[in-house]
Amino acid sequence: MQRIDLNTVDRGTYFDKWFNYNGRWTLTQLYDHAVTDPVPLSMDFVSANNLDPYDSDSLRATSETGIWFTYVPDMDGYVTVFWLSDRVTYRLFRQYYPRDADGWANGWLSVEGVVGIWTNNSFAGRDYVEISRRNGNAHDTLQASGVLFIHNSTYPVQAGKPVHVLIGTRSKVFSVCDGTGINLGAGVVARIDHPISIFTRAGLEPYSPFY
């Protein structure tokens, strides 16, 4: 198993975000930010509101960002990555604005960590680990203790041929409403300077340190 020192490998940042909606939505934030220096950092935030919804207005929006670093496999096989995050800071909020007695609104929020592989200018598999879906007030800053992320890639790698490993975060919202307005958002910021370990396993069988 190899311990990755991000100061000694090629590294950079990546971004992946999208949204779609129907109805009277305002997408107020779809923000991503990542840096490699002086401390690797991943941050993203999504927020939207619909204060006068009509006929089951719906919204899906996601912002993902993070860093990549180069890993050179020492054998043919499949990559396994371990990352124990530092304390993660996040914000999740949902507020309702009643319009009529028959109105309704639902909103689902989450912030996640991501580990995966990037090669040939495309994603070659990503695993997402939920950090939280707990809701707070719009100005609450919440924290989650260190989270262990394990990614057992199914993308075949070759000895001596570099691949890019991704580590980052994702904020996600989904909402449907009719008659009752809603304002909601999800955001997360994580330092990526805690231990990252990686190795190449010979077969597709996923590795776990727990058995």
N, C-alpha and C positions, 0 to 999 in steps of 0.2 A: 504494500500500500504506500502511495506517495503523498506526502504532505505538500500542499501548494502554497508557495510564497508568492503572492500577487505582485510583489515588487521585482520579481526575477523572471516573469513570463510575459509574453505578448498579451495585451489585454485591450479592451475597448468597451463601448456601451451599445445597447440595442433597445429598440422601442417597437411596440406592437399594440395598436389601439383601433377600436372600431365602435360604431354605434348604428342602430336603426330604430325608427320610431314611427308611429302614426298618431295623428291628432295634434293637440295644442301644446306640445312640449317645448320648453326652453332648456337647451343643454348649456348650463352655466359654466361647467368646467370639464375638460377632458385633457388632463395635464400629466405629463411625464417628465422625469428628470433623473439622470444618472450621471455619476462622475467616477473616475478611477483614481484621481488624486485630489487632495493629499490622502483622503481615506475613501475607499470604494463605498458608494452610497447608491441606494435605489429608492425612488419616491414617485408615487403616482396618486392621482385624485380624480374622482368622477362625481359630478353633482348635476342635478336637473330638477326642474319643477314644472308642474302643470296645475295652474290655479283655477282653470275653468274647463275641466275635462268633459267630453261628450262621447257617448257611444263606445265605451271600452277602449279608451286611448291606451297605448302600450309603448314601453321603451325598454331597450336593452343597450347597455353601454359598458365597455371594458377598456381599461388602460393597464398595460403591462410594460415594465421597464426593468433594466438590470444591467449587469456587466457580462462580458464573455472573457474567457482566457484560453490560451492554447495548451492543449495536453497532447503529448506524444506517447502513444501506447507502446509498451514494451513487448507485446505479443498480439497475435490475431485474436479477436474475440469481441467482447461487448463491455462497455464502460459502466462502472458503478461509481456514484458520487455521494459523498457524505458532507453535509454542511450543518453545523450547529450555529444557529443565528445568535446574535447579541439580542438584548431586549428590544422588542419591536414596538414602535409607537404608531397608533392608528386612530382613525376617527370614523364612526358610523352613526348616521342620524337619519331620522324619519319624522316628519311633521305633517299633520293633516289640516286641511282647511275646508270644513263642511260647507256645502253649497245648497243641498236640499235633503229632506228627510229620507229620501229613497237612494241617496248616493252612497258609493262605496269606493274604497281604494285599498290596494295592497302593494307593499314594496318589500323586495328581498335584497339584502346587501351582504357582501362578504369581502374580506381581504385575505390574500393568500400569498404563500411563498412558491417559487417556481425553480426547478432545476431541470436542465435538459441539454440537448446537443444541437449544434448548428453546423451544417456542412453543405457544400455545393449551393450556397446562397438560399438555403431553405431550412426550416425547422425539421429535425429528424427525431422528434419525440420530446415531449415535456411532461413532467409530473407536477401536479399542484397539491399543496398541503394547506388546508384551511388554518389560518391564524385565528380568526374570530368572525362571528356573525352577530355578536352582541351589539345592541343598539344603545346609543346614548343621546345626549342633547347636541345641538348643532355646534356648540363651542367646547364640548368635552374632548379632552385628550386622554386616550386610554393607552394602556401598555400591556403587552403580553411577554411573559418570560421567554427565555431562549427556546427555540423550536428546532427539533432535529428533522432534517430533510434527507431522504434517501431516494436516489434515482437509479434504477436499474434499466439502462438503455437497451433497446432491442435493435439498435442500428449497428451493423457489423463494422468493425474498425480493423485496420491493418497495422502490424508492427512498424514503427518508424514513420507512419504517415499522420501528420498532425490533424486534430479536430478541435473545434471550438466548443467549450463547455459554457452553458448559460446558468447564471444564478441571479434571481431577481424577485420582484413582487408583482402582484396583480390586484387591482381594485375593480369591483364588479357590482353593477346595479341592474335590477329588473323590476319593473312596476307596471301595474294595470290599474286604471281608475275610470270611474264613470260618475259624474255628478259631484264627487268629493275631491277637492284638490289635494296635492301632495308635493312636498319638498323633501328631497332625500339626497344623500351623498355618502361616499365611501372613499377613504384615503389611507395610505400607509407609507411609512418611511423606515428603512432598515439599513444599518451599516453592514457591510459585507467584508469585515476584516477579522472575523473569528475563524477558527480552524476549518479548512477545506481539505478533505482527503479523497483520494481517487485511486482506482486500480482497474485493471482489465481482467475480466473473468473469461474463462475459456468457452463456456456454454451459455445458452439462453436462460438457464435456470436462475431466477432472481436471488440475489444474496441478501440476507438479513443478519444483523449482529445479534438478534434475539433468539435464534435457534440454531 
